[in-house]
Amino acid sequence: MFDVNDVVQWVVDSTPPNGATAIYSIENVYKKPGNDPLNVSLLTADPTNVGNDVWQGNVVSTSPGSGKRERYNIDYKRTSTDSTQTDDPKIQMN
């Protein structure tokens, strides 16, 4: 969960759990497209790559309300394949 004005970072974990395939590259982090009325904007803009495969976004300065969520996509590549895969986690306001 996040508070207003927080900085959110997405960082590749170079030591995945046993049996898991490592992610070696984050390609993009962006708000999930579509017209879902429950998908509010918690970040000021789509996150950007700030270097060394670290993506960063800034939480809005005015809270849209406790428990509100933003759905977004992360495009990434695993060590086992060169194809881009997508995950769709959510972030939530405190």
FIKOLZA-1660 file (N, C-alpha, C; in steps of 0.1 Angstrom, whole numbers, plus 5000, padded with zeros to 4 digits):
% residues 94
   i   px   py   pz ch aa at
   1 5008 4988 5000  A  M  N
   1 5000 5000 5000  A  M CA
   1 5009 5012 5000  A  M  C
   2 5004 5023 4994  A  F  N
   2 5011 5035 4993  A  F CA
   2 5004 5047 4998  A  F  C
   3 5012 5057 5002  A  D  N
   3 5007 5070 5006  A  D CA
   3 5010 5081 4996  A  D  C
   4 5003 5092 4997  A  V  N
   4 5005 5103 4987  A  V CA
   4 5020 5107 4987  A  V  C
   5 5024 5111 4975  A  N  N
   5 5038 5116 4972  A  N CA
   5 5049 5105 4974  A  N  C
   6 5045 5092 4976  A  D  N
   6 5055 5081 4977  A  D CA
   6 5061 5079 4963  A  D  C
   7 5073 5074 4963  A  V  N
   7 5080 5070 4950  A  V CA
   7 5079 5055 4950  A  V  C
   8 5075 5049 4939  A  V  N
   8 5074 5035 4937  A  V CA
   8 5084 5030 4927  A  V  C
   9 5092 5020 4931  A  Q  N
   9 5102 5014 4922  A  Q CA
   9 5099 5000 4919  A  Q  C
  10 5102 4996 4907  A  W  N
  10 5101 4982 4902  A  W CA
  10 5115 4978 4899  A  W  C
  11 5121 4968 4905  A  V  N
  11 5135 4964 4904  A  V CA
  11 5135 4949 4901  A  V  C
  12 5144 4945 4892  A  V  N
  12 5145 4930 4889  A  V CA
  12 5152 4924 4900  A  V  C
  13 5147 4912 4905  A  D  N
  13 5153 4904 4916  A  D CA
  13 5162 4894 4909  A  D  C
  14 5175 4896 4912  A  S  N
  14 5185 4887 4905  A  S CA
  14 5186 4874 4912  A  S  C
  15 5179 4872 4923  A  T  N
  15 5180 4859 4930  A  T CA
  15 5165 4853 4933  A  T  C
  16 5160 4847 4922  A  P  N
  16 5146 4842 4924  A  P CA
  16 5146 4830 4933  A  P  C
  17 5134 4826 4938  A  P  N
  17 5133 4814 4947  A  P CA
  17 5137 4802 4939  A  P  C
  18 5140 4791 4946  A  N  N
  18 5144 4779 4940  A  N CA
  18 5133 4774 4931  A  N  C
  19 5137 4770 4919  A  G  N
  19 5127 4765 4909  A  G CA
  19 5121 4775 4900  A  G  C
  20 5123 4788 4903  A  A  N
  20 5117 4799 4896  A  A CA
  20 5126 4803 4885  A  A  C
  21 5121 4808 4874  A  T  N
  21 5129 4814 4863  A  T CA
  21 5131 4829 4866  A  T  C
  22 5143 4833 4865  A  A  N
  22 5147 4847 4868  A  A CA
  22 5141 4856 4857  A  A  C
  23 5137 4868 4861  A  I  N
  23 5134 4879 4852  A  I CA
  23 5147 4886 4850  A  I  C
  24 5150 4888 4837  A  Y  N
  24 5163 4895 4835  A  Y CA
  24 5161 4910 4829  A  Y  C
  25 5149 4913 4826  A  S  N
  25 5147 4926 4820  A  S CA
  25 5132 4931 4822  A  S  C
  26 5130 4943 4827  A  I  N
  26 5117 4949 4827  A  I CA
  26 5116 4958 4814  A  I  C
  27 5107 4955 4805  A  E  N
  27 5106 4962 4793  A  E CA
  27 5097 4975 4794  A  E  C
  28 5087 4974 4802  A  N  N
  28 5077 4986 4803  A  N CA
  28 5068 4984 4815  A  N  C
  29 5064 4995 4821  A  V  N
  29 5054 4995 4832  A  V CA
  29 5044 5006 4828  A  V  C
  30 5031 5002 4827  A  Y  N
  30 5021 5012 4822  A  Y CA
  30 5007 5008 4827  A  Y  C
  31 4999 5019 4828  A  K  N
  31 4985 5017 4833  A  K CA
  31 4978 5008 4823  A  K  C
  32 4970 4998 4829  A  K  N
  32 4963 4989 4821  A  K CA
  32 4952 4996 4813  A  K  C
  33 4952 4993 4800  A  P  N
  33 4943 5000 4791  A  P CA
  33 4929 4995 4793  A  P  C
  34 4919 5004 4790  A  G  N
  34 4905 5000 4791  A  G CA
  34 4897 5010 4798  A  G  C
  35 4885 5008 4799  A  N  N
  35 4875 5018 4806  A  N CA
  35 4870 5013 4819  A  N  C
  36 4878 5006 4827  A  D  N
  36 4873 5001 4840  A  D CA
  36 4871 5012 4850  A  D  C
  37 4859 5015 4854  A  P  N
  37 4856 5026 4863  A  P CA
  37 4863 5024 4877  A  P  C
  38 4867 5012 4880  A  L  N
  38 4873 5010 4893  A  L CA
  38 4888 5012 4892  A  L  C
  39 4894 5014 4880  A  N  N
  39 4908 5016 4879  A  N CA
  39 4911 5031 4879  A  N  C
  40 4915 5036 4891  A  V  N
  40 4918 5050 4893  A  V CA
  40 4933 5053 4891  A  V  C
  41 4936 5065 4888  A  S  N
  41 4950 5069 4886  A  S CA
  41 4957 5072 4900  A  S  C
  42 4966 5063 4904  A  L  N
  42 4973 5066 4916  A  L CA
  42 4987 5071 4914  A  L  C
  43 4991 5070 4901  A  L  N
  43 5005 5075 4898  A  L CA
  43 5003 5088 4889  A  L  C
  44 5012 5097 4890  A  T  N
  44 5011 5109 4883  A  T CA
  44 5013 5107 4868  A  T  C
  45 5020 5096 4864  A  A  N
  45 5022 5093 4850  A  A CA
  45 5027 5079 4849  A  A  C
  46 5028 5073 4837  A  D  N
  46 5033 5060 4836  A  D CA
  46 5048 5060 4841  A  D  C
  47 5052 5050 4848  A  P  N
  47 5066 5049 4853  A  P CA
  47 5076 5050 4842  A  P  C
  48 5088 5054 4845  A  T  N
  48 5099 5055 4836  A  T CA
  48 5111 5047 4840  A  T  C
  49 5119 5043 4830  A  N  N
  49 5131 5036 4833  A  N CA
  49 5142 5046 4837  A  N  C
  50 5146 5045 4850  A  V  N
  50 5156 5054 4855  A  V CA
  50 5170 5049 4855  A  V  C
  51 5172 5038 4848  A  G  N
  51 5185 5032 4846  A  G CA
  51 5187 5019 4854  A  G  C
  52 5196 5011 4849  A  N  N
  52 5199 4998 4855  A  N CA
  52 5187 4989 4857  A  N  C
  53 5177 4990 4848  A  D  N
  53 5165 4982 4848  A  D CA
  53 5157 4985 4860  A  D  C
  54 5157 4997 4865  A  V  N
  54 5148 5002 4876  A  V CA
  54 5138 5011 4870  A  V  C
  55 5125 5008 4873  A  W  N
  55 5114 5017 4868  A  W CA
  55 5109 5024 4880  A  W  C
  56 5105 5036 4878  A  Q  N
  56 5100 5045 4889  A  Q CA
  56 5088 5053 4886  A  Q  C
  57 5079 5053 4895  A  G  N
  57 5067 5062 4894  A  G CA
  57 5064 5069 4906  A  G  C
  58 5057 5080 4905  A  N  N
  58 5054 5089 4917  A  N CA
  58 5039 5088 4919  A  N  C
  59 5035 5086 4932  A  V  N
  59 5021 5085 4936  A  V CA
  59 5016 5100 4937  A  V  C
  60 5003 5101 4933  A  V  N
  60 4997 5114 4933  A  V CA
  60 4998 5121 4946  A  V  C
  61 4996 5135 4946  A  S  N
  61 4998 5143 4958  A  S CA
  61 4984 5144 4966  A  S  C
  62 4973 5141 4959  A  T  N
  62 4960 5140 4966  A  T CA
  62 4954 5126 4965  A  T  C
  63 4951 5120 4976  A  S  N
  63 4946 5107 4976  A  S CA
  63 4932 5106 4970  A  S  C
  64 4930 5096 4961  A  P  N
  64 4916 5094 4956  A  P CA
  64 4908 5086 4966  A  P  C
  65 4914 5082 4977  A  G  N
  65 4906 5075 4987  A  G CA
  65 4913 5063 4992  A  G  C
  66 4912 5060 5005  A  S  N
  66 4918 5048 5010  A  S CA
  66 4912 5035 5003  A  S  C
  67 4921 5026 5000  A  G  N
  67 4917 5014 4994  A  G CA
  67 4916 5014 4979  A  G  C
  68 4917 5026 4973  A  K  N
  68 4915 5027 4958  A  K CA
  68 4927 5020 4952  A  K  C
  69 4925 5014 4940  A  R  N
  69 4935 5007 4933  A  R CA
  69 4938 5011 4919  A  R  C
  70 4950 5009 4914  A  E  N
  70 4953 5011 4900  A  E CA
  70 4958 4998 4894  A  E  C
  71 4953 4994 4883  A  R  N
  71 4957 4982 4876  A  R CA
  71 4967 4987 4866  A  R  C
  72 4978 4979 4865  A  Y  N
  72 4988 4983 4855  A  Y CA
  72 4994 4970 4850  A  Y  C
  73 5002 4971 4839  A  N  N
  73 5009 4960 4833  A  N CA
  73 5024 4962 4834  A  N  C
  74 5031 4951 4836  A  I  N
  74 5045 4951 4835  A  I CA
  74 5049 4941 4824  A  I  C
  75 5056 4946 4814  A  D  N
  75 5062 4937 4803  A  D CA
  75 5076 4934 4807  A  D  C
  76 5079 4921 4807  A  Y  N
  76 5093 4917 4811  A  Y CA
  76 5097 4905 4803  A  Y  C
  77 5110 4901 4805  A  K  N
  77 5116 4890 4798  A  K CA
  77 5123 4881 4809  A  K  C
  78 5121 4868 4807  A  R  N
  78 5127 4858 4816  A  R CA
  78 5140 4853 4810  A  R  C
  79 5148 4847 4819  A  T  N
  79 5161 4841 4814  A  T CA
  79 5159 4829 4805  A  T  C
  80 5147 4822 4806  A  S  N
  80 5145 4810 4799  A  S CA
  80 5139 4813 4784  A  S  C
  81 5135 4825 4781  A  T  N
  81 5130 4828 4768  A  T CA
  81 5132 4843 4765  A  T  C
  82 5133 4846 4752  A  D  N
  82 5135 4860 4748  A  D CA
  82 5122 4867 4745  A  D  C
  83 5111 4860 4746  A  S  N
  83 5098 4866 4743  A  S CA
  83 5093 4875 4755  A  S  C
  84 5086 4885 4752  A  T  N
  84 5081 4894 4763  A  T CA
  84 5068 4888 4769  A  T  C
  85 5068 4888 4782  A  Q  N
  85 5056 4884 4789  A  Q CA
  85 5050 4896 4797  A  Q  C
  86 5037 4894 4801  A  T  N
  86 5031 4905 4808  A  T CA
  86 5024 4900 4821  A  T  C
  87 5026 4908 4831  A  D  N
  87 5019 4905 4844  A  D CA
  87 5010 4917 4847  A  D  C
  88 5000 4915 4855  A  D  N
  88 4990 4927 4857  A  D CA
  88 4988 4929 4872  A  D  C
  89 4998 4933 4880  A  P  N
  89 4996 4935 4894  A  P CA
  89 4988 4948 4896  A  P  C
  90 4985 4951 4909  A  K  N
  90 4978 4963 4913  A  K CA
  90 4985 4970 4924  A  K  C
  91 4984 4983 4924  A  I  N
  91 4988 4991 4936  A  I CA
  91 4976 4996 4943  A  I  C
  92 4978 4999 4956  A  Q  N
  92 4966 5003 4964  A  Q CA
  92 4970 5014 4974  A  Q  C
  93 4961 5024 4975  A  M  N
  93 4964 5035 4985  A  M CA
  93 4961 5030 4999  A  M  C
  94 4969 5035 5009  A  N  N
  94 4966 5033 5023  A  N CA
  94 4953 5040 5026  A  N  C
% end
